[in-house]
Amino acid sequence: MKKWKLSVSPSPHEWVICVTNNLDIFLNDHASNERKASANALTLVAHYPDRKELVERMIEIAIEELNHFSQVMKILTSRNLTMNPDEKDPYVNRLRKKMNKNDSDQYLLDRLIVGAVIEARGEERFRLLAENLSGHALQPFYAGIAKSEARHYQTFLALAAHYFEPEKVQENLDKWLEFEKELIASLPIRNRLH
C-alpha cells in the first residue's frame, strides 16, 4: 500500500495556548468529534454497502473512533465533567459544503479526501497538543491519538486510490489542501479541535 504524503498547514501557537488554558472545554469538544467521526464512518458504510473495501475499512475506523470516544468520556468523568450538547463545527461544515454533490463519483472522491484532510488536521493538532503537554497525564494519550489519526488519513487516501486513479486522487487532494489551508486561516482561534 502506498504511503501518502499529506501535510496540512501548521496551526498557530496561539491555538495551543488557547487549548492548554481551557483543557476541560477542549476535552468536551474532543469527545464530540470522536463520536461524530465514528458516525461518519458508519454513514459511509450505509451509503456505499456495495464497496467491500470501503465497508471493511470504515467499520474498523468507526470502532476505533468509538473507542476513542469512550476513552475521552472516561477522562471527562474523572474530571467531574459531563459532555455538552453538540455544536455545529464551522470547519467541517464549510468543507462539506464545498463537496460536489452533483456527480456521484466525484462526491465519493470528495468524501474520502475530505475525510483524509480532517484526520490529517486532527493528527497535526493532537501531535502539537501532546508536544505541549510534556509531563501532563494526558500527554501519552494525545500522542497515541495523533498516531491513530495518521493511520486514518492513510486509510481514506488508500480507499480513494482503490476506487480512482492515483493521479486524480493527488490532483483533488492538492486542491482540497489549498482550500483547507485558507479555511483554517480564516477561522477564529478557539479552544476546539477545529
C-alpha positions in Angstrom: 0.0 0.0 0.0 1.3 3.4 -1.0 2.2 5.8 1.8 0.6 9.2 1.0 2.2 12.4 1.9 -0.4 14.7 3.4 0.8 17.8 5.2 -1.7 20.4 6.4 -0.6 23.9 7.2 0.8 24.4 10.7 -1.6 25.6 13.4 -0.7 28.8 15.1 0.9 28.6 18.5 -2.0 30.7 19.9 -4.2 27.7 19.3 -2.1 25.6 21.6 -2.1 28.3 24.3 -5.9 28.6 24.0 -6.4 24.8 24.3 -4.0 24.2 27.2 -5.6 27.1 29.1 -9.0 25.6 28.6 -8.4 21.9 28.6 -11.8 20.9 30.0 -13.6 22.7 27.1 -11.3 21.1 24.6 -11.9 17.6 26.1 -15.6 18.1 25.7 -15.2 19.1 22.1 -12.8 16.2 21.5 -15.4 13.7 22.8 -18.0 15.2 20.4 -15.6 14.9 17.5 -14.7 11.3 18.2 -18.4 10.4 18.3 -19.1 12.2 15.0 -16.1 10.6 13.4 -17.5 7.2 14.3 -20.9 8.1 13.0 -19.4 9.5 9.7 -17.6 6.2 9.1 -20.8 4.3 9.6 -22.7 6.7 7.3 -20.2 5.9 4.5 -20.8 2.2 5.2 -24.6 2.8 4.8 -24.2 4.9 1.7 -21.8 2.5 -0.1 -22.7 -1.0 1.0 -21.5 -2.5 -2.3 -18.0 -1.2 -1.9 -16.4 -4.1 0.1 -13.1 -2.5 0.9 -14.7 0.8 2.0 -17.2 -1.1 4.2 -14.4 -3.1 5.9 -12.1 -0.1 6.5 -14.9 2.2 7.6 -16.1 -0.3 10.2 -12.6 -0.6 11.6 -12.3 3.2 11.8 -15.8 3.5 13.3 -14.9 1.1 16.1 -11.6 2.8 16.8 -13.2 6.3 16.9 -15.9 4.9 19.2 -13.2 3.5 21.4 -11.5 7.0 21.5 -14.9 8.5 22.4 -15.2 6.1 25.3 -11.7 7.0 26.4 -12.4 10.7 26.3 -15.7 10.2 28.1 -13.7 8.4 30.9 -11.4 11.4 31.1 -14.3 13.7 31.3 -15.9 11.6 34.1 -12.6 11.6 36.0 -12.6 15.4 35.9 -16.2 15.5 37.1 -17.4 16.8 33.7 -20.3 15.8 31.5 -20.4 16.1 27.8 -22.1 19.2 26.4 -24.7 19.1 23.6 -23.1 19.0 20.2 -22.3 22.3 18.5 -22.0 22.9 14.8 -18.4 22.7 13.6 -17.8 25.6 11.2 -14.6 23.9 9.8 -16.3 20.6 9.0 -19.5 22.3 7.7 -17.5 24.5 5.3 -15.6 21.5 4.0 -18.8 19.5 3.4 -20.5 22.5 1.7 -17.7 22.5 -0.9 -18.2 18.9 -1.9 -19.6 18.2 -5.4 -23.0 16.6 -4.8 -24.0 16.7 -8.5 -21.6 13.9 -9.6 -21.8 10.7 -7.6 -18.3 9.6 -8.4 -16.8 13.0 -7.6 -18.9 13.1 -4.4 -17.4 9.8 -3.2 -13.9 11.0 -4.0 -14.6 14.3 -2.2 -15.9 12.4 0.8 -12.8 10.2 1.0 -10.4 13.1 0.5 -12.2 15.4 3.0 -12.2 12.5 5.5 -8.4 12.3 5.0 -7.9 16.1 5.4 -10.0 16.2 8.6 -8.0 13.3 10.0 -4.7 15.0 9.0 -5.7 18.2 10.7 -6.6 16.1 13.8 -3.2 14.4 13.7 -1.4 17.7 13.4 -3.3 19.3 16.3 -3.2 16.3 18.6 0.5 15.9 18.0 1.0 19.6 18.7 -1.0 19.3 21.9 0.9 16.2 23.0 4.2 18.1 22.4 3.0 20.9 24.6 1.7 18.7 27.4 5.1 17.5 28.4 4.8 15.9 31.9 1.0 16.1 31.9 -1.0 12.9 32.4 -2.8 13.4 29.1 0.5 13.7 27.0 0.8 9.9 26.2 -2.9 9.8 25.4 -2.7 12.6 22.8 0.5 11.2 21.3 -1.4 8.0 20.7 -4.4 9.7 19.3 -2.2 11.6 16.9 -0.8 8.3 15.5 -4.2 6.9 15.1 -5.4 9.9 13.1 -2.3 9.5 10.8 -3.4 5.9 10.2 -6.9 7.0 9.4 -5.9 9.6 6.8 -3.8 7.0 5.1 -6.8 4.7 5.1 -9.1 7.3 3.5 -6.5 8.0 0.8 -5.8 4.3 0.1 -9.5 3.8 -0.4 -9.6 6.9 -2.7 -6.8 5.4 -4.8 -8.5 2.0 -4.8 -11.6 3.5 -6.5 -10.0 6.2 -8.5 -6.8 6.8 -10.4 -4.0 7.8 -8.0 -3.2 10.9 -10.2 -6.8 12.0 -9.9 -6.7 11.5 -6.1 -3.5 13.5 -5.9 -4.8 16.3 -8.0 -8.0 16.6 -6.0 -6.1 16.2 -2.7 -3.9 19.2 -3.6 -7.0 21.3 -4.3 -8.6 20.3 -1.0 -5.4 21.0 0.9 -5.2 24.5 -0.6 -8.9 25.1 0.3 -8.3 23.7 3.9 -5.3 26.0 4.4 -7.4 29.1 3.5 -10.3 27.8 5.6 -8.2 27.1 8.8 -6.6 30.6 8.5 -10.0 32.3 8.1 -11.5 30.7 11.3 -11.1 32.3 14.7 -8.8 30.5 17.2 -11.0 28.5 19.6 -10.3 26.0 22.3 -11.7 23.3 20.0 -10.1 20.8 17.7 -11.1 22.8 14.6 
